């Protein structure tokens, strides 16, 4: 059977256009790849991600700023990517209305 083709830039049908959406693209015991569409969202005040796996993030479109618990801020533009080591506390400070991400979680 021929697998379906999807497009990371095309809006998914039946998706709330006001909310940030998370779509798993691939998952195995060792990796998870997630497609994220942000529409101006940010993490709630005083919320920090503290993940048990390394996370590689690629901003495909738009702009975003990540804030780290050590006070660092990282500005991302289309095509920028970084790896966030496990247990490095971080949050999304801001996103543009058209931000599209890929996040790869390494479960090793």
C-alpha positions as CSV (number, residue, x, y, z in Angstrom):
1,X,0.0,0.0,0.0
2,X,1.3,3.4,-0.9
3,X,1.7,5.7,2.2
4,X,-0.1,9.0,2.2
5,X,1.8,12.2,1.6
6,X,1.2,15.2,4.0
7,X,2.6,18.7,3.9
8,X,4.0,20.4,7.0
9,X,3.0,23.8,5.7
10,X,-0.6,23.0,4.8
11,X,-3.2,23.5,7.5
12,X,-4.7,20.3,8.8
13,X,-8.4,19.9,8.4
14,X,-10.5,20.1,11.4
15,X,-7.9,21.9,13.5
16,X,-8.8,24.9,15.7
17,X,-7.0,27.8,14.1
18,X,-6.7,29.7,17.4
19,X,-4.9,27.1,19.5
20,X,-1.4,25.8,19.4
21,X,-1.4,22.3,17.9
22,X,0.8,19.3,18.3
23,X,0.9,16.5,15.8
24,X,3.0,13.4,16.3
25,X,4.7,12.4,13.0
26,X,6.9,9.5,14.1
27,X,7.3,7.6,17.4
28,X,9.5,4.7,18.4
29,X,10.9,3.5,21.7
30,X,13.9,5.8,21.1
31,X,12.6,8.9,19.2
32,X,9.5,11.0,18.9
33,X,9.1,13.6,16.1
34,X,6.4,16.2,16.6
35,X,5.0,18.9,14.3
36,X,3.9,22.0,16.2
37,X,2.0,25.0,14.9
38,X,2.0,28.1,17.1
39,X,-0.2,31.1,16.6
40,X,1.3,33.7,18.9
41,X,1.3,31.5,22.0
42,X,3.8,31.5,24.8
43,X,4.3,29.3,27.9
44,X,2.2,30.3,30.9
45,X,3.9,32.6,33.5
46,X,6.2,30.6,35.8
47,X,5.9,27.5,33.7
48,X,9.1,25.7,32.7
49,X,9.6,22.6,30.6
50,X,12.0,20.2,32.4
51,X,12.1,17.2,30.0
52,X,13.7,13.8,30.6
53,X,15.0,13.6,27.0
54,X,17.2,15.7,24.8
55,X,15.1,17.8,22.4
56,X,16.2,19.0,19.0
57,X,14.0,21.9,17.7
58,X,13.8,23.3,14.2
59,X,11.7,26.4,13.5
60,X,10.5,25.9,9.9
61,X,8.6,29.1,9.6
62,X,8.0,32.3,11.6
63,X,9.8,33.5,14.6
64,X,10.1,32.6,18.3
65,X,12.0,33.3,21.4
66,X,12.9,30.6,23.9
67,X,13.8,31.6,27.5
68,X,16.0,29.5,29.7
69,X,16.0,29.2,33.5
70,X,19.6,30.5,33.7
71,X,18.3,33.8,32.2
72,X,19.4,33.2,28.6
73,X,17.1,34.1,25.7
74,X,17.4,32.6,22.3
75,X,15.8,34.3,19.3
76,X,14.8,31.9,16.5
77,X,14.0,32.7,12.9
78,X,13.0,30.4,10.0
79,X,15.5,27.7,9.5
80,X,17.1,28.1,13.0
81,X,17.6,25.0,15.1
82,X,19.1,24.0,18.4
83,X,19.4,21.0,20.8
84,X,18.1,21.5,24.3
85,X,19.8,18.9,26.6
86,X,17.5,17.0,29.0
87,X,16.6,18.7,32.2
88,X,17.6,22.2,30.9
89,X,14.6,24.2,32.1
90,X,13.1,26.3,29.3
91,X,9.9,28.0,28.2
92,X,8.5,29.6,25.0
93,X,8.7,33.3,25.6
94,X,6.9,34.2,22.4
95,X,6.0,32.9,18.9
96,X,4.8,34.6,15.8
97,X,1.3,34.0,14.4
98,X,2.7,31.7,11.7
99,X,5.3,29.6,13.6
100,X,5.8,26.0,12.5
101,X,8.2,23.8,14.4
102,X,9.6,20.3,14.3
103,X,10.7,18.9,17.6
104,X,12.6,15.7,17.9
105,X,12.8,14.0,21.3
106,X,15.7,11.6,21.8
107,X,14.7,8.9,24.3
108,X,18.1,7.3,25.0
